[in-house]
Amino acid sequence: MKTRSFVNSALVAGVVAIATATGPANAQVVVYNTVGTKLMQAFVEGFEKASPGIKVDVISGGSGELLTRIKAEKNRPQGDVFVGPDADVFDAELDLFDSYKSTEDAAFNPAVVHKDKKYYGFSMNFQAFIVNTKLMPLDKAPKSWTDLAKPEFKGKVLMANPAQSGSAYSQMHQVISLYNWDLMGKIVQNSTFVTSSRLVFQNVAKGEIAVGLTSEFNILAMKLDGQPVDGVYPTDGTALIVDASGIIKGGPNAANARKFLDFINSKAAHEILVAVDKRRSARSDVAPPQGLPAVATLKTFPYDSAAAASKRTGSLERFDKLLAAK
Amino acid sequence: MNPLSRRSADPTALLVGAVAVAAALVLLVYPIGRASLVAFVRNGADIAFANLTFLNFERFFISASYQRAFWNSLWSGALSTALATALALPMAYAVARVAIPFRSLIMAMSVVPLISPPFIGSYAWIMMLGNNGIITQLLRAYVGIDLPSIYGPFGVVFALAMGYFPYVFLVVQGALAGGDPHVEEAARVMGASRWRIIRTITIPAVLPSVAAGMLIVFIKAIGDFGVPSILGGEFQVLPTLIYYQIHGFHNLSAASAIAMVNVALTLAALWLLARINRRRAHATLTGTSRASARLTGTGARIWANAYTWALIFVAVLPQIAILFASFAEEWPGTLLPTRYGFSHYFSVAGYLTQPIYNSLVLSGAATAVCVVFGAVSAYAVVRNKIVGRWAVDAIIMLPFVLPGLVVGVAYLTAFNDGWLVLTGTGSIIVLAYFTRRVAFIFRSASSAIGRIDPKIEEASTICGAGWGTTMRRVTAPLIVPGVFAGAILVFATLIGEISATVLLYSARWKTVSISIYEFVLGGELYRASALGTVVTAMTLVLILVASRLVGRNMADMFK
């Protein structure tokens, strides 16, 4: 009977799957990865060339999803290195990560490294406005955070929900640091909030809405893709948001984790980062990608990721109230 | 001696029963129970009676956004279920009762919305119906009408209905095609009008199936995260709250409390279903030798074809958008891509072998476990050999109702350390998949077993066959068709499972849905579309081949 043979073969496949499921190679390192496949693939190839014999296993996901894994696996960690989430993700959960002074330590400005070396900066990004120039000429676009509260931009600005997106949370924290909750309340009234930060720049590029708040490298990527977009850096100041990499405490391959972190921190890796993802490197000796403005031309202010992490719950509750009252 | 009690004393039956109970305890009760109980303690506290608190439910009384999300879930779930049913019923009638060609193709196409790849499905609605979407632009330019905005409740209800109406269609089509034609023919001979026959015979006969299909749609709709997260904008529903309680705040207790409210909504729907089923008074005859007569009138055939294909066209619009994106070499803010090519397909070639193999093995194994366990427990429940059948029903239905990420977290915390360690293996994915989908098989097996007269089995026993032989030679062959249809749906929908997989997969067992998600995470929508198109096509082919293997076409499987 054919049905039975089908079911039988599925059962056999299941048994084989269960039997052969474990048995990792001897030398490996497990990377919990939040960056895109192209970039991570380049890293893996580079690392496996530099440290032959160590196999890199990549587990990809959003930074929230991967942190959920790390927390749930706390009693028996499965991952070794966490690559690419916002630095305040580390700041909020320092117990989960190990201190390690990387061999590349000297190449980093102390501002982008945790004081106990629990994480090292990976890329640094300014938050900016992405503008669809077909829908809104650049000279009509908002120029500053305060512009976002003006009536002419009502319904024309897209943001991600700060409770659901790390970059959106840092945007909100910038507004509160520079101004106050009063302005944030007006911006909430004016803007539309979506659940994912990716939707913001994708929808602006697709012409769904005129303006969005996003990280600068997304604007550059859309531009290079041929989309009719341009970037505006707020004239009242923008801050560098650092994303980072660190070692998971108690991971299965501690020695290889250190090697991998050293590689991720190396100049070669950061040059790959700039070339593939068009982001600013957190290393002091790697030039920003072409197409991003020099830091000197922008009005900037320092972003305190530890403060952002400690105020997070309270700020998000306040935001939730503003949104619900809309 | 009563043959029933003699059979239950059979050692084979006892062994099978014991294994099923043990499996249910370890795989369902333990992880899901733990995950449910954390709703009643503070986040991070031990599950103990001393820590009992209703703090996590407090927000439903004090937070405006929680209350809004609750009502949003309720009414958008109800409305999308109503819309899905309204869309599906005429199509089910058309396919089952009107002579239209290409029925196998129609059945296969109707499954497409259920297997569309994760995340890009909702994004594809934006590409088609967004403010700057392809259809929106075409309608604006050539017909002069402006579509309502796809963002917000309208888009969510629409996309949920289009995504899940096939459940109602498949179930009701099966019931319509499988019903006994003699009753309706008798009515016609006695001079009843066609409308009267539909009203007094056809509708009452399929009402339980309609209710069952609606229940699935409702559960799916109020548990859906992808659609509201992409199309909802500020329209928050319970699953989006759960998502950000888990992945944003890592507050499992709060997330579990929201999930419990979600479960309560579903229980209310289940209660409604039970009421509808209780009124079902007509007898189901078995062994009908022939199919219902199909209408052959020109008018009926024209509307049936037009309606069916129009609905299918709208339902596969996202897939068409994904197809465009997969061939797009350049798409710079124009109506359609400006240059087409195969480069995205070439660039995903390396992802085709191992991840697809993994997905097939994991989904196939999970489907097999579902079939064995689901059929055995359905048999036990229907033949009433165990006490507390409602408890079995609830235990099996609960994880089906819980959002995937809740099941994922439950499995991860239950099996990462302690007496049974499964993380890092393929089996944890198989078992989590099993947990999430066994209700499907359980339900279809229950209805199939319910239609078998116990006298057939008793006859076999009286003739001297043991319990095992009776099962193997008599009962199993009779329920296989019903179970097989459910198994195909389970398998096909597992290929795209993402919310539990992302928490449980290991490098060795990376599925193709994760590969697609990785592209989405990296903003590579074109490559995600190419890989998604390959996977959808492959799944469709597998469904068609599998239905050939058992010697029947898709159209007959959902009887």
Interface residues (C-beta under 8 A of the other chain):
Chain A: M1 K2 T3 F6 V7 A10 L11 A13 G14 V15 V16 A17 I18 T20 A21 T22 P24 V30 T34 V35 G36 T37 K38 L39 D57 V58 I59 S60 G61 G62 G64 E65 L67 T68 R69 K71 A72 E73 N75 R76 Q78 N132 K134 N161 A163 Q164 T192 F193 V194 T195 S196 R198 L199 Q202 N203 A205 K206 G207 E208 I209 N218 A221 D225 G226 Q227 P228 T313 L316 D320 K321 L323 A324 A325 K326
Chain B: S63 A64 S65 R68 Y123 I126 M127 G130 N131 N132 Y151 P228 S229 I230 G232 G233 E234 T240 Y243 Y244 I246 H247 G248 F249 H250 E330 W331 P332 G333 V361 L362 G364 A365 A366 T367 A368 V369 V371 V372 V409 L412 T413 N416 D417 V421 T423 G424 T425 G426 S427 V430 P477 V480 F484 V502 L503 Y505 S506 A507 R508 W509 I514 Y517 E518 F519 V520 L521 G522 G523 E524 L525 A546 L549 V550 G551
